[in-house]
């Protein structure tokens, strides 16, 4: 990577007392073009990538379609963890309640934007372009920072020494004028087919963070793009494996790996990503076991009901929507509100659902605490150390 010497003007920000004098010149990164650059893949990277592919294939073989209904929850786990890397915390159960109408505060709104961004990235995975990336960013910040959403940054950003501005920063990403060409080149890199996709995804992420094309949301968009690449190439299939849940417990290592990438070494970010993916696989396997057990309990508790009773389709939908009310279920079930309420009360009596209080008027809401406990257990496990075995 090379740098260009630029001038920092006081009116561009920072502390005026520290931005005056001879320290107003700074070095801004000029990222190398990687769209068609020849890349020598170290043997350890190739082995790690193959280990990841093998582990994911074994996971898919074991879980089959069981976790497919949990896809929406896995996306929420991933989005919550990705936000925690940026010091924004919102428990997954709060997201589920917010999705059916209750305002849970600013942190939840930020994470909900991350859910939308990750979902958008996966949906648009087959056509990743500068416009796609702007769409993902718009989904991320559209409801919380609409002025910034879907726009490349128009000013300098830097890492370290906020008050001193770029002259005292540890690293200054490329100038705003260089962003469009750098993103075009990165999209060319993402379109390549001459390297293992996991290596490609992690290098893409590190390069995206180096460009830092947005005023806010770079990390979350970059991690959403990792999922887009993995899904596009079929490395992950029905389920989104929450790689960020593996990263969040080793944030310092993540930052160090990004720094080493800027210095020319992409092996650390690939190894970090692999360890995070192995952690996510182990964690998701535990979640699979929890799902199998809870489904067995639900069947035992509802075996006395007729096969056409409403409790059965409600249970079938709990993995996707563990917080429900009659308003949520009416469009899904061909039944009257009164019939749905009776079925929900039957599930309360059977210990599958519990009523929850709501702060605003509306129909009674119910939560499946089995799923909430499983999600909370997943979050707790995500702080465990890395490891591939």
Secondary structure per residue as TSV (DSSP state, phi and psi in degrees):
chain	resnum	aa	ss	phi	psi
A	1	X	-	360.0	140.5
A	2	X	E	-112.0	173.6
A	3	X	E	-136.0	155.0
A	4	X	E	-121.9	143.9
A	5	X	E	-87.3	122.1
A	6	X	E	-122.7	168.2
A	7	X	E	-109.0	132.0
A	8	X	-	-97.9	122.5
A	9	X	-	-95.4	141.1
A	10	X	G	-57.1	-38.0
A	11	X	G	-68.7	-8.6
A	12	X	G	-81.9	-5.5
A	13	X	S	125.8	-176.3
A	14	X	S	83.2	179.5
A	15	X	-	-85.2	117.2
A	16	X	T	-58.6	-34.1
A	17	X	T	-67.6	-25.7
A	18	X	T	-101.0	-12.2
A	19	X	S	-98.9	7.1
A	20	X	S	-96.5	177.0
A	21	X	G	77.9	-154.0
A	22	X	G	-78.3	-4.5
A	23	X	G	-90.8	20.8
A	24	X	G	-89.3	-4.2
A	25	X	E	-95.9	144.7
A	26	X	E	-149.0	161.8
A	27	X	E	-100.0	120.9
A	28	X	E	-107.0	135.7
A	29	X	E	-65.8	144.6
A	30	X	E	-119.0	103.3
A	31	X	-	-71.9	143.8
A	32	X	-	-70.9	153.8
A	33	X	-	-78.6	130.4
A	34	X	-	-121.5	1.6
A	35	X	S	-54.0	-43.5
A	36	X	S	-132.3	21.9
A	37	X	-	-71.6	144.4
A	38	X	-	-72.1	129.2
A	39	X	-	-120.9	122.3
A	40	X	-	-86.7	116.2
A	41	X	-	-92.7	113.4
A	42	X	-	-58.5	150.6
A	43	X	H	-60.0	-33.6
A	44	X	H	-66.9	-32.2
A	45	X	H	-67.7	-44.3
A	46	X	H	-62.1	-40.7
A	47	X	H	-66.1	-42.3
A	48	X	H	-62.0	-44.6
A	49	X	H	-61.4	-41.0
A	50	X	H	-68.3	-36.5
A	51	X	H	-60.2	-41.8
A	52	X	H	-63.4	-47.3
A	53	X	H	-60.6	-43.8
A	54	X	H	-63.5	-42.3
A	55	X	H	-66.3	-40.1
A	56	X	H	-67.0	-40.2
A	57	X	H	-61.9	-41.8
A	58	X	H	-65.3	-38.3
A	59	X	H	-63.5	-46.3
A	60	X	H	-59.9	-40.5
A	61	X	H	-64.3	-37.2
A	62	X	H	-75.3	-45.5
A	63	X	H	-85.4	-21.8
A	64	X	T	55.3	-130.9
A	65	X	T	-95.2	5.2
A	66	X	T	-60.8	-40.4
A	67	X	T	-87.1	-5.6
A	68	X	G	-55.6	-43.8
A	69	X	G	-63.9	-18.1
A	70	X	G	-86.2	2.2
A	71	X	H	-53.3	-45.7
A	72	X	H	-63.6	-34.8
A	73	X	H	-72.5	-38.2
A	74	X	H	-62.8	-38.4
A	75	X	H	-62.8	-38.3
A	76	X	H	-70.1	-37.7
A	77	X	H	-62.0	-46.0
A	78	X	H	-60.6	-45.0
A	79	X	H	-66.9	-39.1
A	80	X	H	-63.5	-43.6
A	81	X	H	-67.6	-41.1
A	82	X	H	-61.3	-37.6
A	83	X	H	-70.4	-35.5
A	84	X	H	-63.7	-29.7
A	85	X	H	-60.8	-30.9
A	86	X	T	-95.6	18.1
A	87	X	T	65.0	30.3
A	88	X	-	-114.5	115.2
A	89	X	-	-113.2	130.5
A	90	X	-	-152.5	117.0
A	91	X	-	-61.8	146.4
A	92	X	H	-57.3	-41.7
A	93	X	H	-57.1	-35.3
A	94	X	H	-64.8	-34.6
A	95	X	H	-64.4	-41.1
A	96	X	H	-64.7	-38.6
A	97	X	H	-69.9	-40.4
A	98	X	H	-62.8	-33.9
A	99	X	H	-66.4	-20.1
A	100	X	T	-108.6	22.6
A	101	X	T	123.5	-18.0
A	102	X	-	-88.7	132.1
A	103	X	-	-74.9	121.6
A	104	X	-	-110.1	10.3
A	105	X	-	103.4	175.7
A	106	X	H	-65.3	-42.3
A	107	X	H	-61.8	-41.3
A	108	X	H	-63.5	-41.6
A	109	X	H	-61.0	-39.6
A	110	X	H	-63.2	-43.8
A	111	X	H	-70.7	-35.5
A	112	X	H	-60.8	-36.2
A	113	X	H	-62.7	-36.8
A	114	X	H	-67.0	-37.9
A	115	X	H	-58.7	-46.8
A	116	X	H	-62.7	-39.3
A	117	X	H	-66.5	-44.8
A	118	X	H	-63.9	-43.2
A	119	X	H	-61.9	-43.8
A	120	X	H	-62.0	-42.2
A	121	X	H	-61.4	-41.9
A	122	X	H	-68.2	-42.0
A	123	X	H	-64.0	-37.6
A	124	X	T	-94.7	13.8
A	125	X	G	-58.2	-29.7
A	126	X	G	-78.1	-8.0
A	127	X	G	-141.1	67.1
A	128	X	-	-83.4	119.7
A	129	X	S	-146.6	172.3
A	130	X	H	-54.8	-38.2
A	131	X	H	-66.1	-39.1
A	132	X	H	-60.6	-45.1
A	133	X	H	-62.5	-39.7
A	134	X	H	-64.3	-37.5
A	135	X	H	-62.4	-42.3
A	136	X	H	-63.2	-43.5
A	137	X	H	-65.3	-36.7
A	138	X	H	-65.0	-38.9
A	139	X	H	-66.0	-36.1
A	140	X	H	-66.9	-48.0
A	141	X	H	-112.7	2.0
A	142	X	T	-57.5	-36.2
A	143	X	T	-93.8	-16.6
A	144	X	T	-111.6	-32.3
A	145	X	-	-137.9	65.4
A	146	X	T	-61.0	-26.1
A	147	X	T	-67.7	-33.3
A	148	X	T	-90.6	-22.6
A	149	X	T	-62.8	131.2
A	150	X	T	70.5	25.4
A	151	X	-	-134.0	136.1
A	152	X	-	-64.4	151.2
A	153	X	-	-64.1	151.4
A	154	X	-	-117.4	19.0
A	155	X	S	-151.7	167.6
A	156	X	-	-69.2	146.2
A	157	X	-	-127.2	161.0
A	158	X	-	-153.8	163.3
A	159	X	B	-114.0	122.9
A	160	X	S	90.2	147.4
A	161	X	-	53.9	65.2
A	162	X	T	-57.1	-49.0
A	163	X	T	-69.8	-24.2
A	164	X	T	-85.4	-9.5
A	165	X	-	74.8	-175.4
A	166	X	G	-55.7	-34.1
A	167	X	G	-58.6	-25.8
A	168	X	G	-110.2	10.8
A	169	X	-	-78.8	158.1
A	170	X	S	-76.8	-34.4
A	171	X	B	-154.5	137.7
A	172	X	-	-121.1	115.6
A	173	X	-	-64.4	174.2
A	174	X	-	-57.5	153.9
A	175	X	-	-65.6	159.6
A	176	X	H	-59.5	-32.9
A	177	X	H	-65.7	-23.6
A	178	X	H	-90.6	-9.4
A	179	X	H	-62.9	-51.6
A	180	X	H	-55.6	-45.7
A	181	X	H	-67.3	-37.1
A	182	X	H	-66.2	-38.6
A	183	X	H	-69.9	-40.0
A	184	X	H	-58.0	-44.9
A	185	X	H	-64.1	-40.0
A	186	X	H	-64.3	-37.7
A	187	X	H	-65.9	-36.0
A	188	X	H	-61.4	-39.9
A	189	X	H	-63.9	-42.0
A	190	X	H	-66.2	-22.8
A	191	X	T	-83.6	-7.1
A	192	X	-	-67.4	152.5
A	193	X	-	-126.9	17.6
A	194	X	S	-105.3	19.0
A	195	X	S	-150.3	158.8
A	196	X	-	-57.8	136.2
A	197	X	H	-65.8	-31.3
A	198	X	H	-66.9	-42.2
A	199	X	H	-62.3	-44.3
A	200	X	H	-57.7	-43.7
A	201	X	H	-65.7	-41.7
A	202	X	H	-73.5	-37.9
A	203	X	H	-64.6	-43.6
A	204	X	H	-54.5	-46.5
A	205	X	H	-61.6	-46.9
A	206	X	H	-63.1	-38.2
A	207	X	H	-68.9	-40.0
A	208	X	H	-61.0	-43.9
A	209	X	H	-66.0	-30.8
A	210	X	H	-69.2	-41.4
A	211	X	H	-66.0	-39.6
A	212	X	-	50.7	62.7
A	213	X	-	-76.3	-10.9
A	214	X	S	-114.7	157.1
A	215	X	S	-71.3	-26.5
A	216	X	S	-154.9	150.2
A	217	X	-	92.2	10.4
A	218	X	H	-62.2	-46.5
A	219	X	H	-62.9	-43.0
A	220	X	H	-68.3	-40.0
A	221	X	H	-67.1	-41.7
A	222	X	H	-61.6	-39.9
A	223	X	H	-73.0	-32.5
A	224	X	H	-63.4	-36.8
A	225	X	H	-67.0	-30.7
A	226	X	H	-58.2	-45.8
A	227	X	H	-66.1	-34.7
A	228	X	H	-61.9	-45.7
A	229	X	H	-65.6	-44.1
A	230	X	H	-64.5	-38.0
A	231	X	H	-72.6	-40.5
A	232	X	H	-59.5	-39.4
A	233	X	T	-91.0	4.2
A	234	X	T	77.7	10.9
A	235	X	S	-68.5	-43.3
A	236	X	S	-106.7	145.7
A	237	X	-	-115.5	-100.6
A	238	X	S	-74.1	-28.7
A	239	X	S	-110.3	139.4
A	240	X	-	-88.0	111.7
A	241	X	-	-80.0	122.7
A	242	X	-	-75.1	79.3
A	243	X	H	-63.2	-31.6
A	244	X	H	-64.6	-27.4
A	245	X	H	-65.7	-26.6
A	246	X	H	-82.7	-27.6
A	247	X	H	-77.6	-36.9
A	248	X	G	-61.4	-30.0
A	249	X	G	-78.7	-10.2
A	250	X	G	-128.2	46.0
A	251	X	H	-59.4	-38.3
A	252	X	H	-63.0	-39.1
A	253	X	H	-67.7	-36.7
A	254	X	H	-60.5	-47.2
A	255	X	H	-64.2	-41.0
A	256	X	H	-63.1	-39.5
A	257	X	H	-65.7	-39.0
A	258	X	H	-64.8	-38.7
A	259	X	H	-64.2	-42.5
A	260	X	H	-66.2	-33.0
A	261	X	H	-61.9	-42.7
A	262	X	H	-63.4	-22.6
A	263	X	T	-90.4	0.8
A	264	X	T	107.7	3.8
A	265	X	-	-115.9	112.5
A	266	X	-	-95.9	-3.7
A	267	X	H	-61.4	-45.3
A	268	X	H	-59.0	-38.4
A	269	X	H	-72.0	-32.1
A	270	X	H	-68.3	-43.7
A	271	X	H	-66.3	-39.8
A	272	X	H	-60.5	-47.7
A	273	X	H	-60.8	-39.2
A	274	X	H	-64.3	-46.1
A	275	X	H	-63.0	-38.7
A	276	X	H	-64.8	-37.6
A	277	X	H	-69.2	-41.4
A	278	X	H	-61.8	-39.7
A	279	X	H	-63.3	-41.5
A	280	X	H	-63.7	-39.5
A	281	X	H	-64.6	-44.4
A	282	X	H	-62.1	-43.3
A	283	X	H	-64.7	-44.6
A	284	X	H	-66.2	-30.6
A	285	X	H	-65.7	-40.7
A	286	X	H	-61.4	-41.5
A	287	X	H	-62.1	-40.2
A	288	X	H	-58.1	-46.4
A	289	X	H	-60.3	-42.4
A	290	X	H	-61.8	-40.5
A	291	X	H	-65.0	-43.6
A	292	X	H	-59.9	-44.0
A	293	X	H	-67.8	-42.9
A	294	X	H	-68.9	-36.0
A	295	X	H	-63.1	-37.8
A	296	X	H	-63.7	-42.4
A	297	X	H	-63.1	-41.5
A	298	X	H	-63.3	-40.9
A	299	X	H	-62.7	-41.1
A	300	X	H	-63.2	-38.4
A	301	X	H	-78.1	-14.6
A	302	X	H	-120.0	11.1
A	303	X	T	-68.1	-18.3
A	304	X	T	-80.2	-10.8
A	305	X	S	-84.0	149.8
A	306	X	-	-59.6	155.3
A	307	X	T	-64.5	-24.4
A	308	X	T	-98.5	11.8
A	309	X	-	-69.1	148.9
A	310	X	H	-66.0	-20.7
A	311	X	H	-61.0	-29.8
A	312	X	H	-70.5	-50.2
A	313	X	H	-65.4	-29.1
A	314	X	H	-65.3	-45.0
A	315	X	H	-61.0	-41.3
A	316	X	H	-59.1	-29.3
A	317	X	H	-91.7	-5.2
A	318	X	H	-66.2	-31.1
A	319	X	T	-64.6	-29.6
A	320	X	T	-89.9	-33.1
A	321	X	-	-136.5	80.7
A	322	X	S	-75.5	-8.0
A	323	X	E	-115.3	120.1
A	324	X	E	-136.4	161.1
A	325	X	-	-150.8	178.3
A	326	X	H	-63.8	-34.0
A	327	X	H	-65.3	-37.3
A	328	X	H	-69.5	-38.9
A	329	X	H	-84.8	-25.4
A	330	X	H	-55.4	-46.5
A	331	X	T	-66.8	-19.1
A	332	X	T	-92.0	-39.7
A	333	X	S	-102.5	140.3
A	334	X	S	-87.7	73.5
A	335	X	S	-155.3	161.2
A	336	X	-	-77.4	157.0
A	337	X	H	-55.8	-38.6
A	338	X	H	-64.0	-41.2
A	339	X	H	-65.0	-39.8
A	340	X	H	-65.1	-42.2
A	341	X	H	-61.0	-40.9
A	342	X	H	-63.0	-42.6
A	343	X	H	-64.4	-40.8
A	344	X	H	-62.6	-41.8
A	345	X	H	-65.8	-35.0
A	346	X	H	-61.4	-39.5
A	347	X	H	-72.0	-29.0
A	348	X	H	-65.6	-46.8
A	349	X	H	-60.9	-32.2
A	350	X	T	-84.4	-0.5
A	351	X	T	79.2	13.3
A	352	X	S	-86.2	-39.8
A	353	X	-	-118.7	158.5
A	354	X	E	-133.4	139.6
A	355	X	E	-69.9	147.8
A	356	X	E	-126.1	145.9
A	357	X	-	-74.0	149.4
A	358	X	-	-129.6	146.7
A	359	X	S	-83.4	-18.9
A	360	X	S	-115.1	154.3
A	361	X	S	-62.1	150.5
A	362	X	S	155.5	-177.8
A	363	X	S	-68.7	155.1
A	364	X	-	-61.4	137.0
A	365	X	E	-109.3	154.6
A	366	X	E	-135.4	148.3
A	367	X	E	-129.4	142.9
A	368	X	-	-92.7	101.4
A	369	X	H	-69.9	-23.0
A	370	X	H	-55.5	-44.4
A	371	X	H	-71.4	-41.0
A	372	X	H	-60.1	-43.8
A	373	X	H	-61.5	-41.1
A	374	X	H	-64.2	-39.8
A	375	X	H	-68.3	-41.2
A	376	X	H	-65.0	-36.4
A	377	X	H	-65.4	-38.3
A	378	X	H	-59.9	-46.5
A	379	X	H	-60.9	-42.1
A	380	X	H	-63.4	-41.9
A	381	X	H	-66.8	-25.1
A	382	X	T	-68.0	-12.4
A	383	X	T	-88.2	-0.8
A	384	X	S	-69.5	158.5
A	385	X	-	-62.8	160.9
A	386	X	-	-71.8	171.7
A	387	X	-	155.7	149.4
A	388	X	-	-100.2	-5.7
A	389	X	-	-123.7	360.0
